[in-house]
Amino acid sequence: MKVRRVAFFTYNQIESALELYRFISPLKAAGIEIVPGVAAGDPNLDIIAGADLVCFQRDFSRRFKAYQSVLTEARARGVPVVMDLDDHLLALPPDHPDRLAGDYADSLSALLHALLSADALTVTTPELKRELLPFNPHVFVLPNYLDADLWQFRPPALRPADRPVRILFMGTPTHAPDLEGIAEALRNIARRYGSRVRFVFFGARPPEGLADLARVDYQPVRSYDYRQFQQEFLRIEADIALAPLQDNLFNRCKSAIKFMEYSALGLPGVYAALPPYDAAVRDGENGFLAHDEQDWGRKLGALIEDPS
């Protein structure tokens, strides 16, 4: 089947990371036309007739009647329906901020219906594919796509010897539990190096007490428009990047997108030794993998003390 035109249904009025990484950028690179499926807040069923695929992401089925109208029209037209999922939303851990806020509680049944009824699912990783196969036998791994029109890779740069080492964490506030898992390791680094280090948090708040021990800069999320985020992110100056994750099923099904984004800035990083990263990071070559608090301290210390 040759795919030339995709009807893409989303209620998101901005181009978030999800839309760009999963649909807009890769389809553009593949020469596939993408046609917006929502107009003035409602699905435009007329575009389905001229499409080779109908595609939507995890939140679209939340408005269940509208989703059903799209599904019914696609079935009537013989157009396959593809659902994309980048997170294992059925495995949100108890302390995840989205679960505590009940963000998906009202859409769980709709999500399950979409998983079961779609002709195919596309996912980011083999781990997520394995978890979703019981719901749908047609699951395909399509890795995230880093758009070369947005990202120009920087070569790594050695910092001046008289400047503090800037240690960066970038991520949404939903990563608070992951940061808490390395909070004591970061406080120990601050105690050990004092004014020789400076922490930069872009998105999530810094762990409690860190600012009492070292210089800490914090920039909250201003917009989920990915192009705006990316331009702000490119202006950040840092020397070392952090990507912690708690060890749970939800995180094991994530992708290594932070490795891609940090590497685009030319930053060496310390990453959680979990499947999102252990397939991309060769420990000690293109990054460090940390298994526990002591490991985080050792590997951050190695980067601080030996910039080359």
Long-range contacts (C-beta under 8 A, 24 or more apart in sequence): 1-52, 2-52, 3-32, 3-52, 3-53, 4-32, 4-33, 4-52, 5-32, 5-33, 5-35, 5-50, 5-51, 5-52, 5-53, 6-32, 6-33, 6-34, 6-35, 6-51, 6-52, 6-53, 6-54, 6-55, 7-35, 7-37, 7-47, 7-48, 7-51, 7-53, 7-54, 7-55, 7-79, 8-34, 8-35, 8-36, 8-37, 8-55, 8-56, 9-37, 9-38, 9-43, 9-54, 9-55, 9-56, 9-60, 9-70, 10-36, 10-37, 10-38, 10-56, 10-57, 10-59, 10-60, 11-38, 11-41, 11-59, 11-60, 11-63, 12-59, 14-223, 14-224, 14-225, 14-226, 15-225, 15-226, 15-227, 16-224, 16-225, 16-226, 17-224, 17-226, 17-229, 17-257, 18-57, 18-86, 19-57, 19-226, 20-147, 20-150, 20-226, 20-227, 21-86, 21-144, 21-145, 21-146, 21-257, 22-57, 22-84, 22-86, 22-122, 22-124, 22-142, 22-144, 22-145, 23-55, 23-57, 23-84, 25-145, 25-146, 25-147, 25-149, 25-150, 26-142, 26-145, 28-147, 29-145, 29-147, 37-70, 42-66, 43-69, 43-70, 45-69, 45-70, 45-73, 48-73, 48-74, 48-77, 48-79, 49-77, 49-79, 51-79, 52-79, 52-80, 53-79, 53-80, 53-81, 53-82, 54-79, 54-80, 54-81, 54-82, 55-81, 55-82, 55-83, 55-84, 56-81, 56-82, 56-83, 56-84, 56-114, 57-83, 57-84, 57-85, 57-86, 58-83, 58-84, 58-85, 58-86, 58-87, 58-89, 58-111, 59-107, 60-114, 61-107, 61-110, 61-111, 61-113, 61-114, 62-106, 62-107, 62-110, 62-111, 64-110, 64-113, 67-110, 67-114, 71-117, 80-119, 80-120, 81-117, 81-118, 81-119, 81-120, 82-118, 82-119, 82-120, 82-121, 82-122, 83-114, 83-115, 83-118, 83-120, 83-121, 83-122, 84-121, 84-122, 84-123, 84-142, 85-115, 85-121, 85-122, 85-123, 85-128, 85-132, 86-123, 86-124, 86-128, 86-144, 86-255, 87-128, 87-250, 87-253, 87-254, 88-128, 88-131, 88-132, 88-249, 88-250, 88-253, 90-131, 91-131, 91-248, 91-249, 91-250, 91-253, 92-250, 93-177, 93-246, 93-248, 93-249, 93-250, 93-251, 95-177, 96-174, 96-177, 96-250, 97-173, 97-174, 97-176, 97-177, 98-174, 124-254, 124-255, 125-253, 125-254, 125-255, 125-275, 125-276, 127-252, 127-253, 127-275, 128-253, 131-249, 131-253, 143-255, 144-255, 144-257, 144-260, 146-260, 146-261, 146-264, 150-227, 150-230, 151-230, 151-261, 151-264, 152-264, 153-263, 153-264, 153-266, 154-264, 154-265, 154-266, 155-266, 156-266, 156-267, 156-268, 157-266, 158-307, 158-308, 159-239, 159-307, 164-195, 164-196, 164-197, 164-198, 164-215, 165-193, 165-196, 165-197, 165-198, 165-239, 165-240, 165-303, 165-304, 165-307, 166-197, 166-198, 166-199, 166-200, 166-237, 166-238, 166-239, 166-240, 167-197, 167-198, 167-199, 167-200, 167-238, 167-239, 167-240, 167-241, 167-242, 167-300, 168-199, 168-200, 168-201, 168-202, 168-236, 168-238, 168-239, 168-240, 168-241, 168-242, 168-262, 168-267, 169-199, 169-200, 169-201, 169-202, 169-203, 169-204, 169-206, 169-241, 169-242, 169-243, 169-244, 170-202, 170-203, 170-233, 170-236, 170-241, 170-258, 170-261, 170-262, 171-202, 171-203, 171-204, 171-243, 171-258, 172-203, 172-204, 172-221, 173-203, 173-204, 173-205, 173-221, 174-204, 175-203, 175-204, 175-244, 176-204, 176-205, 177-246, 178-244, 178-245, 178-246, 178-251, 178-272, 179-204, 179-206, 179-207, 179-244, 180-207, 181-244, 181-245, 181-246, 182-207, 182-242, 182-244, 182-290, 182-293, 182-296, 183-207, 183-208, 183-209, 183-210, 184-293, 185-293, 185-294, 185-296, 185-297, 185-300, 186-210, 186-296, 187-213, 188-297, 189-214, 189-297, 189-300, 189-301, 189-304, 190-214, 192-301, 193-304, 196-304, 197-304, 200-236, 200-238, 202-232, 202-233, 202-236, 233-261, 233-265, 234-265, 236-265, 238-265, 238-267, 239-267, 239-268, 239-303, 239-307, 240-267, 240-268, 240-269, 240-270, 240-300, 240-303, 240-304, 241-265, 241-267, 241-268, 241-269, 241-270, 242-269, 242-270, 243-269, 243-270, 243-271, 243-272, 243-277, 244-272, 244-290, 244-296, 245-272, 245-274, 245-276, 245-277, 247-272, 247-274, 251-276, 252-276, 256-280, 256-281, 259-287, 268-303, 270-296, 270-299, 270-300, 270-303
